[in-house]
Amino acid sequence: MKMKFYLFTILSLMIITSAFAQGNLGMIALKGATIYDGNGKSIENGIIIIENERIVSLGDEELEIPENAQIIDVAGKYIMPGLIDAHIHFFQTAFFDSRPDAADLRDSIPLAEVVKYQKEHPERYYQAYLRSGITGVYDVGDYMWTLKFQKENDENPLAPHTASAGPLITPAPEQMIGIFDVNGESTFVHLGSEEIGRNAVIKNTEAGTTGIKVWGFSPKDADFVKNINAVAEEIINQDNKLIAHSTNLTEAKMAMELGAKLLVHSVEDTLIDDEFISLMKANKTLYNPTLIVKRGYYNTYNALLGNDFELSDPGKIVDAKTRNMLENASDFKKFLPDARIKALKSRLPAMDKSMNTGKEIMLKNLKRVYDEGGTIVVGTDAGNPGTLHGVSFYDEIETMQEAGIPASDLIIMATRNGAMAMERLDDFGTLEKGKYADLIVLENDPSENISNLRTITHVMRNGILRDVQDAEDFRP
């Protein structure tokens, strides 16, 4: 029976109720929308047929719809794969309580309590992600407990698919990273020797990590060079992959020479060169620019000092705890020493100027990577102060559009390429037969302007369709 679009939500709830009652989702057909498949192709007046949690077939208006399928009329709408945020951190809250290295609030909010809450309540971010249209996330550096989300979330239609790299390996001093130690666990491993590096790779791999992240490179340090070579060799031995946090050109080149498959930040100190491009192509390295995260820090420092935090969240997707923390950030000012407050105030203007210069370089480098045929993914670094889980995706991809990348190609970066980074392209990231039915429905055409991602009305995760404005429908 053909149904009007205004009955979309009602039918969604009917499908969900039937699914839990019968143990399956039945067969449905989304009919009439323009479909972007994530591979660069589009279908006008398209049809997608879904049974249980998988796509059975898709095509144009000539595709035959089985008689037993429940038809949902989405004429005039736009459908594309669910978005993938290829750079997040579950342990981070988008405030300084999870980043004491940036502003130490541990006297008022002990880090152990923050991490415990993050571990036990990831669902508040699950809702933020799904209601933003994000059906997959890649946690590229975190505590070991995030690894359990990889399997759990695959079977949970109220959570995004998840990949996790586990604890980061870093040459940073132990006294610096020790601040993150919580009950014998840490999100960092100090690279103090070849043996420590190899053991960290083995431990992470055996625990099931998707990638091994190295945070920071020191090309001129002979001990680091020896130790990181051992890490890179062991990553190959363990059939894992190297993920690199390297924000300047020299370090990024070193990372790719070591075999890095994913650069999780832009090169921001200077323009990339031909050698960088050659290494990227030879290594098939994915490039994640993370253009907005520093501005997030700046905005949160400003809020801490008493200014308003501008929260762009018209759909009220951000959870109440996060919202309250950011809107009342100045309440924590009293926990910082006066000298620290004074230093922040004097430093922010220079930080603003530096970010503007850095943004210009990052946009030029992003465009060069794009023009040279590099593979680009969208990742926000969500969880860092001011970079919110879920809604920050829009700000990030809109900033990428400023580089001059067509919206039609940004769709691919936001879907297929992100699934590649997660090593899950066989399962999702594009709309193809046999893949999970993870998709979003939009009012306006995302190929004309990527800001039209903000017109999302519905998200489907594993074949279950939900109205993104219905918060209750996303609660366990």
C-alpha positions as CSV (number, residue, x, y, z in Angstrom):
1,M,0.0,0.0,0.0
2,K,1.5,3.4,-1.1
3,M,1.7,5.9,1.8
4,K,2.2,9.7,1.9
5,F,5.5,11.0,3.2
6,Y,3.7,12.7,6.1
7,L,3.0,9.2,7.4
8,F,6.7,8.4,7.3
9,T,7.2,8.5,11.1
10,I,4.1,6.4,11.8
11,L,5.2,3.7,9.4
12,S,8.7,3.8,10.9
13,L,7.3,3.0,14.3
14,M,5.1,0.3,12.9
15,I,8.1,-1.3,11.2
16,I,10.1,-1.1,14.4
17,T,7.3,-2.6,16.6
18,S,6.8,-5.4,14.1
19,A,10.5,-6.1,13.9
20,F,10.9,-6.6,17.6
21,A,7.7,-8.6,17.8
22,Q,8.6,-11.0,15.0
23,G,12.3,-11.0,15.3
24,N,12.9,-9.5,11.8
25,L,12.3,-6.2,10.0
26,G,10.3,-7.6,7.1
27,M,10.6,-6.1,3.6
28,I,10.2,-2.4,2.9
29,A,10.7,-0.3,-0.2
30,L,11.7,3.4,-0.2
31,K,10.3,4.8,-3.5
32,G,10.7,8.0,-5.4
33,A,13.8,9.8,-4.0
34,T,16.9,10.8,-5.7
35,I,19.5,8.3,-4.5
36,Y,23.2,9.0,-4.1
37,D,24.9,5.6,-3.7
38,G,28.2,6.8,-2.2
39,N,30.2,5.5,-5.2
40,G,29.6,8.7,-7.2
41,K,26.4,7.5,-9.0
42,S,22.9,8.9,-8.6
43,I,19.5,7.5,-9.4
44,E,16.5,9.7,-10.0
45,N,13.1,8.4,-8.9
46,G,15.0,5.6,-7.3
47,I,13.8,2.5,-5.3
48,I,15.6,0.8,-2.5
49,I,14.3,-2.6,-1.3
50,I,15.3,-3.6,2.2
51,E,14.7,-6.9,4.0
52,N,15.6,-7.3,7.6
53,E,18.8,-5.2,8.0
54,R,20.2,-5.5,4.5
55,I,19.7,-3.9,1.1
56,V,18.1,-6.4,-1.3
57,S,18.3,-4.3,-4.4
58,L,18.1,-0.7,-5.7
59,G,17.5,0.9,-9.0
60,D,15.3,3.3,-10.9
61,E,11.6,3.4,-11.2
62,E,11.6,0.3,-13.4
63,L,12.8,-1.9,-10.5
64,E,10.1,-4.4,-9.6
65,I,8.8,-4.1,-6.0
66,P,7.8,-7.4,-4.3
67,E,4.1,-7.6,-3.5
68,N,4.9,-8.2,0.2
69,A,7.0,-5.0,0.6
70,Q,5.7,-2.1,2.6
71,I,6.2,0.9,0.4
72,I,7.3,4.3,1.8
73,D,6.8,7.2,-0.7
74,V,9.8,9.5,-0.5
75,A,9.2,11.3,-3.7
76,G,11.0,14.6,-3.9
77,K,13.5,13.7,-1.2
78,Y,17.2,12.7,-1.3
79,I,18.8,9.5,0.0
80,M,22.4,8.7,0.6
81,P,24.5,6.4,2.8
82,G,24.8,7.1,6.5
83,L,27.6,9.4,7.3
84,I,30.9,8.2,8.7
85,D,32.9,10.3,11.3
86,A,36.4,8.8,10.8
87,H,38.0,10.5,13.8
88,I,36.4,10.6,17.2
89,H,37.3,9.9,20.9
90,F,34.7,8.3,23.1
91,F,36.5,9.1,26.3
92,Q,36.4,12.8,25.6
93,T,33.4,15.0,26.5
94,A,33.9,18.1,24.4
95,F,35.0,20.0,27.5
96,F,38.2,20.3,29.6
97,D,37.1,17.7,32.2
98,S,38.5,15.0,29.8
99,R,41.5,17.1,28.7
100,P,43.4,18.1,31.9
101,D,46.4,18.8,29.7
102,A,44.5,21.7,28.2
103,A,42.9,23.1,31.3
104,D,43.3,21.1,34.5
105,L,39.9,20.9,36.3
106,R,40.7,17.7,38.2
107,D,40.2,19.4,41.6
108,S,36.5,20.0,40.7
109,I,35.9,17.0,38.4
110,P,38.3,14.0,38.9
111,L,39.3,12.5,35.6
112,A,38.6,9.0,37.0
113,E,35.0,10.0,37.4
114,V,34.8,11.4,33.9
115,V,36.3,8.3,32.3
116,K,34.0,6.0,34.3
117,Y,31.0,8.0,33.2
118,Q,32.1,7.9,29.6
119,K,32.7,4.2,29.7
120,E,29.2,3.5,31.2
121,H,27.2,6.0,29.2
122,P,28.2,6.0,25.5
123,E,24.5,6.0,24.5
124,R,24.2,9.8,24.9
125,Y,26.7,10.0,22.0
126,Y,25.1,7.2,20.1
127,Q,21.9,9.3,19.9
128,A,23.8,12.4,18.9
129,Y,25.5,10.5,16.1
130,L,22.5,8.8,14.7
131,R,20.3,11.8,14.9
132,S,23.0,13.7,13.0
133,G,22.9,11.0,10.3
134,I,26.2,9.4,11.4
135,T,25.9,5.6,11.3
136,G,29.6,4.8,11.7
137,V,32.4,6.2,13.8
138,Y,36.1,5.5,14.1
139,D,37.7,6.1,17.5
140,V,41.3,6.6,16.6
141,G,42.8,6.7,20.1
142,D,41.3,5.8,23.4
143,Y,41.2,3.6,26.5
144,M,41.1,-0.1,25.9
145,W,37.5,-0.4,27.0
146,T,36.4,1.2,23.7
147,L,37.3,-2.0,21.8
148,K,34.1,-3.7,23.1
149,F,32.0,-1.2,21.1
150,Q,33.3,-2.7,17.9
151,K,31.3,-5.9,18.3
152,E,28.5,-4.6,20.5
153,N,27.5,-1.8,18.3
154,D,27.2,-3.8,15.1
155,E,24.2,-5.5,16.6
156,N,22.8,-2.4,18.2
157,P,20.6,-0.4,15.8
158,L,20.6,2.4,18.4
159,A,24.4,2.9,18.0
160,P,26.7,3.7,15.2
161,H,29.0,1.0,13.8
162,T,32.3,1.5,15.6
163,A,36.0,0.9,15.0
164,S,38.6,1.5,17.6
165,A,42.4,1.9,17.6
166,G,42.8,1.6,21.4
167,P,45.7,3.3,23.3
168,L,48.0,5.6,21.4
169,I,51.8,5.1,21.1
170,T,53.7,8.3,21.7
171,P,57.2,9.7,22.3
172,A,55.7,12.3,24.6
173,P,57.3,12.5,28.1
174,E,55.8,10.1,30.7
175,Q,55.0,13.0,33.0
176,M,52.9,14.6,30.3
177,I,50.8,11.6,29.4
178,G,50.7,10.3,33.0
179,I,47.9,12.8,33.6
180,F,45.6,10.4,31.7
181,D,46.3,7.3,33.9
182,V,43.0,6.1,35.5
183,N,43.0,3.0,37.7
184,G,46.0,1.5,36.0
185,E,44.7,2.2,32.4
186,S,45.7,5.0,30.1
187,T,44.9,6.2,26.6
188,F,48.7,6.5,25.9
189,V,51.7,4.2,25.9
190,H,55.1,5.9,26.2
191,L,57.4,4.8,23.5
192,G,60.5,4.3,25.7
193,S,62.1,1.5,23.8
194,E,61.8,-0.9,20.9
195,E,60.4,-3.6,23.2
196,I,57.8,-1.3,24.7
197,G,56.7,-0.3,21.2
198,R,56.5,-3.9,19.9
199,N,54.6,-5.1,23.0
200,A,52.1,-2.3,22.6
201,V,51.4,-3.2,19.0
202,I,51.0,-6.9,19.9
203,K,48.8,-6.1,22.9
204,N,46.5,-3.8,20.9
205,T,46.3,-6.1,18.0
206,E,45.5,-9.1,20.1
207,A,42.8,-7.0,21.8
208,G,41.2,-6.4,18.4
209,T,42.2,-2.9,17.5
210,T,41.5,-1.5,14.0
211,G,44.8,0.3,13.5
212,I,47.7,1.4,15.7
213,K,47.9,5.1,16.2
214,V,51.2,6.9,16.8
215,W,50.8,10.3,18.4
216,G,53.7,12.6,17.4
217,F,56.9,12.0,15.5
218,S,60.4,13.1,16.2
219,P,62.5,12.6,13.0
220,K,65.6,14.2,14.5
221,D,65.6,12.0,17.7
222,A,67.8,8.9,17.1
223,D,66.2,6.9,19.8
224,F,62.7,7.7,18.6
225,V,63.7,6.7,15.0
226,K,65.0,3.4,16.2
227,N,61.9,2.8,18.4
228,I,59.4,3.8,15.8
229,N,61.0,1.6,13.1
230,A,60.4,-1.3,15.5
231,V,56.8,-0.3,15.9
232,A,56.3,0.0,12.1
233,E,57.9,-3.4,11.6
234,E,55.7,-5.0,14.3
235,I,52.5,-3.5,12.8
236,I,53.3,-5.3,9.6
237,N,54.1,-8.5,11.5
238,Q,50.7,-8.3,13.2
239,D,48.9,-7.4,10.0
240,N,47.6,-4.2,11.5
241,K,47.9,-0.7,10.1
242,L,49.7,2.5,11.1
243,I,47.6,5.6,11.9
244,A,49.6,8.8,12.3
245,H,49.0,12.0,14.2
246,S,51.5,14.3,12.4
247,T,50.7,17.9,11.7
248,N,53.7,19.1,9.9
249,L,55.1,18.2,6.6
250,T,58.4,16.5,7.8
251,E,56.5,14.4,10.3
252,A,53.8,13.4,7.8
253,K,56.4,12.3,5.3
254,M,58.1,10.2,8.0
255,A,54.8,8.6,8.9
256,M,54.1,7.6,5.3
257,E,57.7,6.4,4.8
258,L,56.9,4.1,7.8
259,G,53.8,2.9,6.0
260,A,51.0,5.0,7.6
261,K,47.7,4.2,6.0
262,L,45.8,7.1,7.6
263,L,46.9,10.7,8.4
264,V,44.4,11.9,11.0
265,H,45.2,15.6,10.7
266,S,46.1,18.1,8.1
267,V,49.6,19.2,7.3
268,E,49.3,22.7,8.7
269,D,52.8,24.2,8.9
270,T,53.5,24.6,5.2
271,L,52.2,23.6,1.8
272,I,52.6,20.0,0.9
273,D,55.0,19.1,-2.0
274,D,55.4,16.6,-4.7
275,E,57.2,14.2,-2.5
276,F,54.3,14.2,-0.1
277,I,51.9,13.4,-2.9
278,S,54.1,10.6,-4.2
279,L,54.3,9.0,-0.8
280,M,50.6,9.3,-0.3
281,K,49.8,7.7,-3.7
282,A,52.4,4.9,-3.3
283,N,51.2,4.1,0.2
284,K,47.5,4.6,-0.6
285,T,47.3,6.8,2.5
286,L,44.0,8.3,3.5
287,Y,43.9,12.0,4.4
288,N,41.7,13.3,7.2
289,P,42.0,17.1,7.4
290,T,40.2,17.8,10.8
291,L,39.8,21.5,10.1
292,I,37.7,22.7,13.0
293,V,39.1,21.1,16.1
294,K,41.5,24.0,17.0
295,R,38.6,26.5,16.7
296,G,36.7,24.3,19.1
297,Y,39.4,24.7,21.7
298,Y,39.4,28.5,21.2
299,N,35.7,28.7,21.6
300,T,35.8,26.6,24.8
301,Y,38.6,28.7,26.3
302,N,36.5,31.7,25.6
303,A,33.5,30.1,27.3
304,L,35.7,29.3,30.3
305,L,36.6,32.9,30.5
306,G,33.0,34.0,30.6
307,N,31.9,34.4,27.0
308,D,29.0,32.5,25.5
309,F,29.6,29.2,23.7
310,E,27.8,29.4,20.4
311,L,26.1,26.0,20.2
312,S,24.6,25.3,16.7
313,D,22.1,22.6,17.5
314,P,18.6,23.6,16.3
315,G,17.4,20.0,16.6
316,K,18.4,19.7,20.3
317,I,20.5,16.7,19.5
318,V,23.4,17.4,21.9
319,D,22.8,15.7,25.2
320,A,21.8,17.7,28.3
321,K,25.0,16.9,30.2
322,T,27.3,18.2,27.4
323,R,25.1,21.2,26.8
324,N,25.0,22.2,30.4
325,M,28.8,21.9,30.7
326,L,29.5,24.2,27.8
327,E,26.7,26.7,28.6
328,N,28.0,27.0,32.1
329,A,31.8,26.7,31.3
330,S,32.6,29.9,33.2
331,D,31.6,28.2,36.5
332,F,34.8,26.3,36.3
333,K,37.0,29.4,35.9
334,K,37.4,29.7,39.7
335,F,39.2,26.3,39.8
336,L,42.1,27.6,37.6
337,P,45.0,29.6,39.1
338,D,44.9,33.4,38.4
339,A,48.1,33.1,36.5
340,R,46.6,30.5,34.2
341,I,43.6,32.7,33.6
342,K,45.8,35.7,32.8
343,A,47.9,33.6,30.4
344,L,44.8,32.4,28.6
345,K,43.4,35.9,28.1
346,S,46.7,37.2,26.7
347,R,47.2,34.1,24.5
348,L,43.8,33.9,22.8
349,P,44.3,36.7,20.3
350,A,47.5,35.2,19.0
351,M,45.8,31.8,18.9
352,D,43.0,33.3,16.8
353,K,45.5,34.8,14.3
354,S,47.5,31.5,14.1
355,M,44.3,29.5,13.5
356,N,43.3,31.8,10.6
357,T,46.8,31.3,9.0
358,G,46.7,27.6,9.7
359,K,43.2,27.3,8.2
360,E,44.4,28.9,4.9
361,I,47.3,26.4,4.7
362,M,45.1,23.4,5.5
363,L,42.5,24.4,2.9
364,K,45.1,24.7,0.2
365,N,46.7,21.4,1.2
366,L,43.3,19.7,1.2
367,K,42.6,21.0,-2.3
368,R,46.0,19.8,-3.5
369,V,45.3,16.3,-2.1
370,Y,41.9,16.4,-3.8
371,D,43.3,17.7,-7.2
372,E,46.0,15.0,-7.1
373,G,43.5,12.2,-6.7
374,G,44.2,11.5,-3.0
375,T,41.6,9.6,-0.9
376,I,40.0,12.0,1.7
377,V,37.9,11.1,4.7
378,V,35.7,13.3,6.9
379,G,36.6,13.2,10.6
380,T,36.0,15.8,13.3
381,D,38.2,14.8,16.2
382,A,35.0,14.9,18.2
383,G,35.2,14.9,22.0
384,N,38.0,17.5,22.1
385,P,36.9,20.7,23.8
386,G,34.3,22.5,21.6
387,T,34.1,19.7,19.0
388,L,30.8,18.0,19.9
389,H,30.0,14.4,19.1
390,G,27.5,14.3,16.2
391,V,26.7,17.8,15.2
392,S,30.3,19.0,14.6
393,F,30.3,16.8,11.5
394,Y,28.3,19.5,9.6
395,D,30.8,22.2,10.5
396,E,33.7,20.1,9.5
397,I,32.4,19.1,6.1
398,E,31.2,22.6,5.3
399,T,34.7,23.9,6.0
400,M,36.0,21.2,3.7
401,Q,33.7,22.6,1.0
402,E,35.4,26.0,1.4
403,A,38.5,24.4,-0.1
404,G,36.6,24.2,-3.4
405,I,35.7,20.5,-3.3
406,P,32.4,19.8,-5.1
407,A,29.6,18.7,-2.8
408,S,29.1,15.6,-5.0
409,D,32.6,14.4,-4.1
410,L,32.2,15.4,-0.4
411,I,29.3,12.9,-0.3
412,I,31.8,10.1,-1.2
413,M,34.3,11.3,1.4
414,A,31.6,11.4,4.0
415,T,30.4,7.8,3.3
416,R,32.4,5.4,1.3
417,N,35.9,6.7,2.2
418,G,35.1,6.7,5.9
419,A,34.0,3.1,5.7
420,M,37.3,2.3,4.0
421,A,39.2,3.9,6.9
422,M,37.2,1.7,9.3
423,E,37.9,-1.3,7.1
424,R,34.2,-1.9,6.8
425,L,33.5,-1.0,3.2
426,D,32.2,-4.6,2.6
427,D,29.5,-3.9,5.1
428,F,28.4,-0.3,4.7
429,G,29.5,3.1,3.4
430,T,27.7,2.8,0.0
431,L,24.2,1.7,-0.9
432,E,24.6,-1.6,-2.6
433,K,23.0,-5.0,-2.6
434,G,23.9,-7.1,0.5
435,K,25.2,-4.2,2.6
436,Y,23.7,-2.9,5.9
437,A,20.7,-0.7,5.2
438,D,22.3,2.4,6.7
439,L,21.1,5.6,5.1
440,I,19.7,9.1,5.6
441,V,16.8,10.9,4.1
442,L,17.2,14.6,3.3
443,E,14.8,17.4,2.3
444,N,17.3,19.2,0.0
445,D,19.9,18.0,-2.5
446,P,23.4,17.4,-0.8
447,S,25.1,17.3,-4.2
448,E,24.3,21.0,-4.7
449,N,25.5,22.2,-1.3
450,I,26.9,20.0,1.4
451,S,25.1,22.2,4.0
452,N,22.0,20.4,2.9
453,L,23.1,17.5,5.1
454,R,21.5,19.7,7.8
455,T,18.1,19.0,6.2
456,I,18.1,15.4,7.4
457,T,14.7,14.1,8.4
458,H,15.2,10.4,8.9
459,V,18.0,8.0,9.5
460,M,18.0,4.2,8.9
461,R,20.4,2.1,10.8
462,N,20.4,-1.7,10.1
463,G,17.1,-1.4,8.3
464,I,15.2,0.5,11.0
465,L,14.0,3.9,10.0
466,R,13.7,6.7,12.6
467,D,12.6,10.3,12.6
468,V,15.6,12.3,13.8
469,Q,13.4,14.8,15.6
470,D,11.9,12.0,17.8
471,A,14.4,11.8,20.6
472,E,12.4,9.0,22.4
473,D,12.8,6.8,19.3
474,F,16.6,6.8,19.9
475,R,16.6,5.8,23.5
476,P,17.3,2.1,24.5
